[in-house]
Amino acid sequence: MTGRRDTHVLFTLTVIVGGLGGVAAVAFHEAIDLLDGRLVAPVAAHSFVVRALWLFPLLVGVGLVAGILLDRVVPFARGSGIPEVKTAYLFGHGQQLSLTTIIGKFVLGALSIGSGFSLGREGPTVQLCAAIGAAVGKVARQPVLVVKALISVGAAAGIAAAFNTPIAAITFAMEEVIGDLNQRLVGAIVVASVAAAVVERAMLGGRPSLLVPPYALRDWRELFAYALLGVLAGGAATVFVRGLLELRAFVRTRLRLAAWAKPAAGGAIMAAIGVVLPQTLGLGYPTLASALLGQLSWQRMTVLCAGKIAATVTSYGWGLSGGIFSPALFMGAMLGGAVAHLVHPFGGATTESVGSFALVGMGAFFAGAIRAPITSILIIFEMTGDYAIILPLMISNVISYTVASRLQPLPIYDALLRQDGIVIPEHDVHRDLRTTMVRDAMRPVDESFVADGPVLFADQTLDHALLDLGRQAVSELPVVAARDGRHVIGTLSLNDISSSLGTGPVEATDLQ
């Protein structure tokens, strides 16, 4: 009976997290659209001089406000938010998902994106919804493992509400947050994704984020052109990722400028880019829609792809609050459309073929930059509802993913965490954490009686032990053999765990 009751409780909490996540996502997106409509859209169509007079004070001012708050009040509201969710899922949530951080993420994310910085709303939405999952679990007084599960449930709800793609949300949670097909969580993630998507559609009417063209494979030889697109997308995604990481490292560690002033400096650079290429400001969905409808020349799309890379590297590297999903889709669409114009050998590039290549380019660039190839395929498939797009998508995405993995082995979110001094176990190591027992990793000692105090149990998994080490804010704890006894049979430390798994250090930073 207890197991059935626990299942009912988890189901109920999952529905609550999905529903609240959908509401939070809609509120966040509407806030961005409101600010963009008031601050950026009216200016983008004006002359060069008007744009310069408006964008420089706007973006520098927003950067200054964001810099002060990020430096002194909400440091975990910086950037995408997905690295923070991964850390909270693996090690237990702390300040990454606190109420203060989430309020700061909502305000600064909406302000940064809505004022024109080239950042995406999806990453912040994932962090917001993951925080809702953690909060619901704590309010319901659930054990640590249930709270951990609700974090992944919230992350999936965030993607479902952000893209209106519940199937892709499931695979994203599995690929990026959890790391494998955890059967215990699949059902909960499905429920939360559907609940968030239902709420989003009920509040916004189910309108699509983008109008996508119908797809048709006119000639099987087009698949070779899609393969070339995969190679180019993998290379371009690597340029983007490396540029972002190198600029972020330079700004954080080598630039002699006060931390609170750095986003303002980034605002000045972003304003210069926006004055020349106003289409790179903010989410850029109107321009993206034009590319999908085949309305842009290859020269224009090539320039916009390069400009968006520069704008996003600047916005993220200088420390603003926002993600990289939407910019990655924008870059991929421009690259794909340009490739259609340049290499389409079968009767010339038509409006439909340019739109189709732009659509596949979105998925290919996403797969190379984010390293979630299954999610990228499903996002595009759910957006189109067209099964015919799957084959070119699979070809381009797999090639892009392979090329990017060879050129930049460490995925972007893991690399961002490593820059912050947090080394997380890779997905295969994380699976080992859930199956290896404490007794297999501990260092045995002579048996002796232990007084009251925190201990680990020999029959715990390393996954549980890592959480306990984090909660106690220590690097080592004694191990006892039986749950009704207090006799030490060994000790377990973070170094013991990493040695047992044969990998690099498994670090616990900000675990409390």
GUDREN-657726 format. One record per residue (C-alpha): residue number from 1; residue in three letters; chain; x, y, z. Coordinates in steps of 0.02 Angstrom, whole numbers, plus 50000, padded with zeros to 5 digits. Layout:
% residues N
NUM;Ala;A;X;Y;Z .
...
% end
This chain:
% residues 512
1;Met;A;50000;50000;50000 .
2;Thr;A;50142;50118;50040 .
3;Gly;A;50217;50102;49867 .
4;Arg;A;50048;50137;49786 .
5;Arg;A;50022;50289;49897 .
6;Asp;A;50194;50355;49854 .
7;Thr;A;50155;50335;49669 .
8;His;A;49993;50432;49689 .
9;Val;A;50084;50569;49784 .
10;Leu;A;50218;50583;49649 .
11;Phe;A;50085;50587;49513 .
12;Thr;A;49991;50726;49602 .
13;Leu;A;50149;50828;49630 .
14;Thr;A;50198;50802;49449 .
15;Val;A;50034;50873;49385 .
16;Ile;A;50053;51022;49503 .
17;Val;A;50231;51054;49444 .
18;Gly;A;50180;51041;49261 .
19;Gly;A;50033;51159;49283 .
20;Leu;A;50130;51288;49384 .
21;Gly;A;50276;51273;49262 .
22;Gly;A;50161;51310;49116 .
23;Val;A;50094;51466;49204 .
24;Ala;A;50270;51527;49247 .
25;Ala;A;50331;51497;49070 .
26;Val;A;50187;51593;48993 .
27;Ala;A;50213;51737;49114 .
28;Phe;A;50399;51743;49074 .
29;His;A;50372;51739;48887 .
30;Glu;A;50236;51871;48893 .
31;Ala;A;50350;51984;48996 .
32;Ile;A;50486;51967;48863 .
33;Asp;A;50364;52004;48722 .
34;Leu;A;50295;52156;48814 .
35;Leu;A;50468;52230;48842 .
36;Asp;A;50523;52191;48665 .
37;Gly;A;50367;52273;48595 .
38;Arg;A;50398;52430;48697 .
39;Leu;A;50588;52443;48691 .
40;Val;A;50659;52361;48535 .
41;Ala;A;50528;52332;48399 .
42;Pro;A;50483;52517;48377 .
43;Val;A;50666;52563;48354 .
44;Ala;A;50728;52421;48242 .
45;Ala;A;50642;52491;48087 .
46;His;A;50712;52667;48110 .
47;Ser;A;50868;52741;48034 .
48;Phe;A;51046;52702;48086 .
49;Val;A;51059;52863;48187 .
50;Val;A;50897;52835;48282 .
51;Arg;A;50947;52657;48323 .
52;Ala;A;51116;52716;48388 .
53;Leu;A;51039;52853;48496 .
54;Trp;A;50918;52728;48574 .
55;Leu;A;51013;52563;48584 .
56;Phe;A;51175;52621;48666 .
57;Pro;A;51096;52699;48821 .
58;Leu;A;50965;52560;48830 .
59;Leu;A;51083;52411;48823 .
60;Val;A;51221;52491;48926 .
61;Gly;A;51092;52541;49058 .
62;Val;A;51014;52368;49064 .
63;Gly;A;51188;52291;49072 .
64;Leu;A;51232;52404;49219 .
65;Val;A;51075;52359;49316 .
66;Ala;A;51097;52174;49279 .
67;Gly;A;51281;52180;49325 .
68;Ile;A;51250;52256;49495 .
69;Leu;A;51111;52134;49539 .
70;Leu;A;51205;51983;49473 .
71;Asp;A;51362;52031;49566 .
72;Arg;A;51283;52074;49733 .
73;Val;A;51111;51993;49746 .
74;Val;A;51075;51848;49627 .
75;Pro;A;51238;51774;49558 .
76;Phe;A;51152;51611;49507 .
77;Ala;A;51032;51705;49391 .
78;Arg;A;51171;51733;49265 .
79;Gly;A;51175;51643;49098 .
80;Ser;A;51064;51504;49034 .
81;Gly;A;51009;51417;49194 .
82;Ile;A;51026;51241;49124 .
83;Pro;A;51199;51212;49201 .
84;Glu;A;51125;51261;49370 .
85;Val;A;50982;51138;49345 .
86;Lys;A;51105;50999;49304 .
87;Thr;A;51204;51038;49462 .
88;Ala;A;51046;51041;49568 .
89;Tyr;A;50987;50875;49496 .
90;Leu;A;51152;50787;49525 .
91;Phe;A;51203;50858;49693 .
92;Gly;A;51046;50929;49774 .
93;His;A;50978;51103;49752 .
94;Gly;A;51046;51254;49843 .
95;Gln;A;51054;51435;49791 .
96;Gln;A;51039;51385;49607 .
97;Leu;A;50851;51358;49631 .
98;Ser;A;50814;51470;49780 .
99;Leu;A;50668;51591;49780 .
100;Thr;A;50785;51741;49770 .
101;Thr;A;50876;51668;49620 .
102;Ile;A;50715;51627;49528 .
103;Ile;A;50641;51800;49554 .
104;Gly;A;50805;51873;49492 .
105;Lys;A;50807;51755;49343 .
106;Phe;A;50630;51804;49294 .
107;Val;A;50662;51991;49306 .
108;Leu;A;50839;51997;49234 .
109;Gly;A;50803;51867;49100 .
110;Ala;A;50650;51960;49038 .
111;Leu;A;50742;52127;49048 .
112;Ser;A;50899;52063;48958 .
113;Ile;A;50806;51976;48816 .
114;Gly;A;50666;52103;48804 .
115;Ser;A;50789;52248;48789 .
116;Gly;A;50879;52170;48640 .
117;Phe;A;51021;52061;48703 .
118;Ser;A;51041;51910;48589 .
119;Leu;A;50987;51775;48711 .
120;Gly;A;50854;51641;48722 .
121;Arg;A;50708;51618;48840 .
122;Glu;A;50708;51427;48846 .
123;Gly;A;50856;51402;48965 .
124;Pro;A;50788;51524;49094 .
125;Thr;A;50617;51441;49077 .
126;Val;A;50696;51273;49120 .
127;Gln;A;50776;51347;49276 .
128;Leu;A;50613;51430;49329 .
129;Cys;A;50514;51270;49311 .
130;Ala;A;50647;51161;49392 .
131;Ala;A;50643;51280;49541 .
132;Ile;A;50454;51258;49549 .
133;Gly;A;50480;51070;49554 .
134;Ala;A;50604;51084;49697 .
135;Ala;A;50491;51204;49792 .
136;Val;A;50338;51092;49773 .
137;Gly;A;50438;50944;49837 .
138;Lys;A;50499;51041;49989 .
139;Val;A;50328;51112;50031 .
140;Ala;A;50256;50935;50021 .
141;Arg;A;50397;50876;50136 .
142;Gln;A;50456;50745;50015 .
143;Pro;A;50622;50652;50034 .
144;Val;A;50777;50711;49941 .
145;Leu;A;50759;50587;49799 .
146;Val;A;50580;50641;49762 .
147;Val;A;50633;50824;49762 .
148;Lys;A;50773;50775;49642 .
149;Ala;A;50647;50689;49529 .
150;Leu;A;50534;50842;49531 .
151;Ile;A;50682;50950;49474 .
152;Ser;A;50695;50846;49315 .
153;Val;A;50506;50848;49298 .
154;Gly;A;50507;51038;49308 .
155;Ala;A;50647;51050;49179 .
156;Ala;A;50544;50948;49056 .
157;Ala;A;50391;51056;49090 .
158;Gly;A;50495;51210;49050 .
159;Ile;A;50545;51145;48878 .
160;Ala;A;50368;51087;48841 .
161;Ala;A;50298;51259;48880 .
162;Ala;A;50440;51353;48794 .
163;Phe;A;50428;51265;48625 .
164;Asn;A;50252;51191;48639 .
165;Thr;A;50337;51023;48605 .
166;Pro;A;50299;50899;48745 .
167;Ile;A;50384;50750;48661 .
168;Ala;A;50546;50844;48636 .
169;Ala;A;50535;50900;48818 .
170;Ile;A;50540;50719;48874 .
171;Thr;A;50695;50679;48775 .
172;Phe;A;50781;50841;48829 .
173;Ala;A;50759;50795;49012 .
174;Met;A;50828;50623;48976 .
175;Glu;A;50974;50679;48866 .
176;Glu;A;51032;50835;48956 .
177;Val;A;50973;50833;49137 .
178;Ile;A;50958;50650;49187 .
179;Gly;A;51080;50579;49061 .
180;Asp;A;50992;50416;49017 .
181;Leu;A;50822;50332;49000 .
182;Asn;A;50778;50322;49185 .
183;Gln;A;50620;50218;49181 .
184;Arg;A;50569;50273;49355 .
185;Leu;A;50553;50453;49296 .
186;Val;A;50486;50432;49120 .
187;Gly;A;50304;50427;49173 .
188;Ala;A;50320;50579;49285 .
189;Ile;A;50410;50678;49150 .
190;Val;A;50277;50633;49021 .
191;Val;A;50138;50692;49137 .
192;Ala;A;50225;50856;49178 .
193;Ser;A;50267;50892;48996 .
194;Val;A;50087;50864;48943 .
195;Ala;A;50020;50968;49088 .
196;Ala;A;50136;51114;49047 .
197;Ala;A;50093;51106;48862 .
198;Val;A;49906;51102;48900 .
199;Val;A;49921;51255;49013 .
200;Glu;A;50024;51347;48882 .
201;Arg;A;49898;51309;48745 .
202;Ala;A;49751;51356;48856 .
203;Met;A;49828;51525;48899 .
204;Leu;A;49900;51569;48728 .
205;Gly;A;49779;51477;48616 .
206;Gly;A;49905;51352;48553 .
207;Arg;A;49977;51471;48425 .
208;Pro;A;50141;51409;48350 .
209;Ser;A;50302;51503;48389 .
210;Leu;A;50347;51498;48205 .
211;Leu;A;50259;51468;48041 .
212;Val;A;50352;51329;47954 .
213;Pro;A;50346;51284;47769 .
214;Pro;A;50281;51119;47701 .
215;Tyr;A;50422;50999;47661 .
216;Ala;A;50443;50886;47511 .
217;Leu;A;50596;50788;47456 .
218;Arg;A;50597;50827;47270 .
219;Asp;A;50748;50721;47227 .
220;Trp;A;50838;50589;47330 .
221;Arg;A;51004;50671;47283 .
222;Glu;A;50956;50819;47392 .
223;Leu;A;51010;50710;47539 .
224;Phe;A;51191;50741;47490 .
225;Ala;A;51161;50928;47508 .
226;Tyr;A;51083;50896;47680 .
227;Ala;A;51239;50796;47727 .
228;Leu;A;51346;50946;47677 .
229;Leu;A;51233;51055;47783 .
230;Gly;A;51268;50940;47930 .
231;Val;A;51456;50961;47908 .
232;Leu;A;51443;51150;47896 .
233;Ala;A;51323;51159;48044 .
234;Gly;A;51440;51056;48152 .
235;Gly;A;51585;51170;48108 .
236;Ala;A;51486;51330;48134 .
237;Ala;A;51416;51267;48300 .
238;Thr;A;51593;51232;48358 .
239;Val;A;51647;51408;48313 .
240;Phe;A;51500;51474;48412 .
241;Val;A;51531;51366;48566 .
242;Arg;A;51718;51396;48571 .
243;Gly;A;51696;51582;48546 .
244;Leu;A;51570;51591;48687 .
245;Leu;A;51678;51490;48807 .
246;Glu;A;51837;51585;48768 .
247;Leu;A;51756;51757;48784 .
248;Arg;A;51670;51707;48947 .
249;Ala;A;51835;51643;49018 .
250;Phe;A;51925;51802;48966 .
251;Val;A;51792;51917;49040 .
252;Arg;A;51782;51818;49202 .
253;Thr;A;51966;51790;49238 .
254;Arg;A;52079;51903;49136 .
255;Leu;A;51986;52065;49107 .
256;Arg;A;52029;52199;49235 .
257;Leu;A;51858;52274;49256 .
258;Ala;A;51739;52273;49403 .
259;Ala;A;51622;52123;49394 .
260;Trp;A;51466;52231;49405 .
261;Ala;A;51523;52337;49257 .
262;Lys;A;51559;52195;49137 .
263;Pro;A;51379;52168;49074 .
264;Ala;A;51370;52355;49037 .
265;Ala;A;51526;52341;48929 .
266;Gly;A;51444;52194;48842 .
267;Gly;A;51291;52304;48817 .
268;Ala;A;51394;52432;48723 .
269;Ile;A;51463;52299;48606 .
270;Met;A;51290;52222;48581 .
271;Ala;A;51220;52395;48541 .
272;Ala;A;51353;52419;48406 .
273;Ile;A;51304;52252;48328 .
274;Gly;A;51119;52293;48342 .
275;Val;A;51139;52463;48259 .
276;Val;A;51216;52380;48106 .
277;Leu;A;51109;52222;48109 .
278;Pro;A;50948;52256;48204 .
279;Gln;A;50884;52083;48155 .
280;Thr;A;51007;52008;48281 .
281;Leu;A;50923;52095;48428 .
282;Gly;A;50825;51989;48551 .
283;Leu;A;50745;51826;48498 .
284;Gly;A;50739;51873;48314 .
285;Tyr;A;50584;51770;48276 .
286;Pro;A;50516;51885;48139 .
287;Thr;A;50679;51870;48041 .
288;Leu;A;50684;51683;48075 .
289;Ala;A;50508;51668;48006 .
290;Ser;A;50562;51760;47848 .
291;Ala;A;50704;51636;47823 .
292;Leu;A;50586;51489;47843 .
293;Leu;A;50472;51563;47712 .
294;Gly;A;50618;51583;47591 .
295;Gln;A;50609;51772;47587 .
296;Leu;A;50793;51813;47617 .
297;Ser;A;50940;51809;47497 .
298;Trp;A;51088;51695;47532 .
299;Gln;A;51200;51847;47557 .
300;Arg;A;51083;51917;47689 .
301;Met;A;51068;51751;47779 .
302;Thr;A;51257;51725;47781 .
303;Val;A;51282;51896;47859 .
304;Leu;A;51144;51869;47985 .
305;Cys;A;51214;51699;48036 .
306;Ala;A;51385;51775;48071 .
307;Gly;A;51306;51926;48155 .
308;Lys;A;51197;51819;48268 .
309;Ile;A;51348;51716;48321 .
310;Ala;A;51441;51875;48367 .
311;Ala;A;51289;51949;48456 .
312;Thr;A;51255;51792;48559 .
313;Val;A;51437;51764;48603 .
314;Thr;A;51442;51945;48663 .
315;Ser;A;51280;51938;48761 .
316;Tyr;A;51320;51775;48849 .
317;Gly;A;51507;51798;48865 .
318;Trp;A;51490;51965;48953 .
319;Gly;A;51378;51889;49085 .
320;Leu;A;51196;51933;49048 .
321;Ser;A;51047;51825;49096 .
322;Gly;A;50975;51718;48956 .
323;Gly;A;50999;51558;48859 .
324;Ile;A;51062;51500;48690 .
325;Phe;A;50921;51391;48621 .
326;Ser;A;50833;51525;48517 .
327;Pro;A;50995;51600;48451 .
328;Ala;A;51053;51425;48400 .
329;Leu;A;50893;51398;48301 .
330;Phe;A;50914;51570;48219 .
331;Met;A;51094;51534;48168 .
332;Gly;A;51048;51364;48101 .
333;Ala;A;50904;51432;47996 .
334;Met;A;51015;51564;47917 .
335;Leu;A;51152;51438;47881 .
336;Gly;A;51029;51312;47808 .
337;Gly;A;50944;51440;47697 .
338;Ala;A;51111;51503;47632 .
339;Val;A;51166;51325;47593 .
340;Ala;A;51005;51296;47494 .
341;His;A;51044;51446;47384 .
342;Leu;A;51225;51400;47357 .
343;Val;A;51226;51213;47331 .
344;His;A;51052;51162;47276 .
345;Pro;A;51093;51074;47111 .
346;Phe;A;50922;51012;47059 .
347;Gly;A;50830;51147;46964 .
348;Gly;A;50888;51290;47073 .
349;Ala;A;50834;51345;47246 .
350;Thr;A;50648;51378;47262 .
351;Thr;A;50559;51466;47404 .
352;Glu;A;50505;51297;47471 .
353;Ser;A;50678;51220;47463 .
354;Val;A;50758;51370;47550 .
355;Gly;A;50630;51356;47689 .
356;Ser;A;50658;51169;47704 .
357;Phe;A;50847;51188;47715 .
358;Ala;A;50824;51327;47844 .
359;Leu;A;50714;51212;47946 .
360;Val;A;50837;51068;47941 .
361;Gly;A;50978;51190;47977 .
362;Met;A;50891;51240;48139 .
363;Gly;A;50897;51061;48200 .
364;Ala;A;51074;51028;48138 .
365;Phe;A;51149;51182;48222 .
366;Phe;A;51053;51144;48382 .
367;Ala;A;51121;50966;48383 .
368;Gly;A;51299;51028;48360 .
369;Ala;A;51291;51166;48489 .
370;Ile;A;51180;51092;48625 .
371;Arg;A;51228;50909;48597 .
372;Ala;A;51050;50845;48611 .
373;Pro;A;51023;50766;48439 .
374;Ile;A;50863;50671;48478 .
375;Thr;A;50785;50825;48557 .
376;Ser;A;50832;50931;48406 .
377;Ile;A;50751;50807;48286 .
378;Leu;A;50591;50800;48389 .
379;Ile;A;50580;50990;48410 .
380;Ile;A;50580;51014;48222 .
381;Phe;A;50464;50866;48194 .
382;Glu;A;50338;50930;48321 .
383;Met;A;50346;51104;48247 .
384;Thr;A;50308;51039;48073 .
385;Gly;A;50204;50883;48107 .
386;Asp;A;50277;50818;47944 .
387;Tyr;A;50353;50644;47946 .
388;Ala;A;50441;50675;47780 .
389;Ile;A;50562;50796;47864 .
390;Ile;A;50633;50658;47977 .
391;Leu;A;50756;50582;47853 .
392;Pro;A;50851;50742;47806 .
393;Leu;A;50842;50795;47988 .
394;Met;A;50922;50634;48046 .
395;Ile;A;51060;50645;47916 .
396;Ser;A;51105;50826;47952 .
397;Asn;A;51088;50811;48141 .
398;Val;A;51193;50655;48160 .
399;Ile;A;51331;50725;48050 .
400;Ser;A;51328;50893;48140 .
401;Tyr;A;51331;50809;48310 .
402;Thr;A;51477;50698;48258 .
403;Val;A;51579;50840;48184 .
404;Ala;A;51549;50954;48334 .
405;Ser;A;51592;50814;48457 .
406;Arg;A;51758;50784;48370 .
407;Leu;A;51803;50969;48363 .
408;Gln;A;51741;51013;48539 .
409;Pro;A;51731;50854;48645 .
410;Leu;A;51664;50936;48804 .
411;Pro;A;51479;50986;48786 .
412;Ile;A;51442;51169;48814 .
413;Tyr;A;51347;51155;48978 .
414;Asp;A;51480;51043;49056 .
415;Ala;A;51613;51165;48995 .
416;Leu;A;51520;51312;49073 .
417;Leu;A;51511;51220;49240 .
418;Arg;A;51696;51178;49230 .
419;Gln;A;51734;51363;49207 .
420;Asp;A;51639;51391;49369 .
421;Gly;A;51744;51261;49459 .
422;Ile;A;51610;51125;49459 .
423;Val;A;51661;50961;49381 .
424;Ile;A;51509;50849;49362 .
425;Pro;A;51513;50664;49319 .
426;Glu;A;51479;50625;49138 .
427;His;A;51320;50529;49098 .
428;Asp;A;51400;50357;49099 .
429;Val;A;51482;50397;49266 .
430;His;A;51316;50459;49332 .
431;Arg;A;51237;50292;49289 .
432;Asp;A;51375;50207;49389 .
433;Leu;A;51333;50319;49537 .
434;Arg;A;51158;50247;49540 .
435;Thr;A;51214;50065;49534 .
436;Thr;A;51378;50058;49633 .
437;Met;A;51363;50027;49820 .
438;Val;A;51453;50125;49954 .
439;Arg;A;51537;49965;50017 .
440;Asp;A;51620;49944;49846 .
441;Ala;A;51699;50117;49851 .
442;Met;A;51740;50144;50036 .
443;Arg;A;51909;50123;50119 .
444;Pro;A;51895;49987;50253 .
445;Val;A;51955;50023;50430 .
446;Asp;A;51963;49927;50592 .
447;Glu;A;51788;49908;50663 .
448;Ser;A;51753;50028;50807 .
449;Phe;A;51602;50105;50892 .
450;Val;A;51538;50272;50828 .
451;Ala;A;51455;50407;50933 .
452;Asp;A;51305;50504;50870 .
453;Gly;A;51339;50593;50708 .
454;Pro;A;51310;50583;50520 .
455;Val;A;51357;50419;50437 .
456;Leu;A;51337;50327;50272 .
457;Phe;A;51269;50152;50254 .
458;Ala;A;51359;50016;50159 .
459;Asp;A;51205;49967;50058 .
460;Gln;A;51174;50145;49994 .
461;Thr;A;51213;50185;49814 .
462;Leu;A;51348;50312;49775 .
463;Asp;A;51211;50424;49706 .
464;His;A;51132;50433;49879 .
465;Ala;A;51301;50449;49964 .
466;Leu;A;51348;50598;49856 .
467;Leu;A;51188;50686;49909 .
468;Asp;A;51225;50649;50093 .
469;Leu;A;51402;50717;50077 .
470;Gly;A;51331;50875;49999 .
471;Arg;A;51198;50900;50133 .
472;Gln;A;51327;50881;50271 .
473;Ala;A;51448;50997;50176 .
474;Val;A;51593;50878;50208 .
475;Ser;A;51710;50781;50095 .
476;Glu;A;51713;50620;50198 .
477;Leu;A;51595;50520;50311 .
478;Pro;A;51609;50356;50408 .
479;Val;A;51521;50202;50338 .
480;Val;A;51420;50080;50446 .
481;Ala;A;51370;49905;50396 .
482;Ala;A;51191;49895;50459 .
483;Arg;A;51056;50026;50477 .
484;Asp;A;51021;49971;50656 .
485;Gly;A;51203;49976;50709 .
486;Arg;A;51337;50110;50737 .
487;His;A;51497;50017;50698 .
488;Val;A;51615;50090;50571 .
489;Ile;A;51677;49972;50437 .
490;Gly;A;51756;50106;50329 .
491;Thr;A;51754;50286;50268 .
492;Leu;A;51699;50362;50104 .
493;Ser;A;51760;50524;50026 .
494;Leu;A;51734;50613;49861 .
495;Asn;A;51905;50551;49806 .
496;Asp;A;51854;50372;49846 .
497;Ile;A;51701;50392;49735 .
498;Ser;A;51801;50460;49589 .
499;Ser;A;51934;50324;49610 .
500;Ser;A;51801;50189;49613 .
501;Leu;A;51722;50252;49452 .
502;Gly;A;51889;50275;49366 .
503;Thr;A;51855;50454;49315 .
504;Gly;A;51904;50631;49358 .
505;Pro;A;51853;50716;49519 .
506;Val;A;51670;50712;49566 .
507;Glu;A;51656;50879;49652 .
508;Ala;A;51519;50944;49765 .
509;Thr;A;51511;51132;49754 .
510;Asp;A;51368;51234;49830 .
511;Leu;A;51277;51076;49880 .
512;Gln;A;51198;51137;50039 .
% end
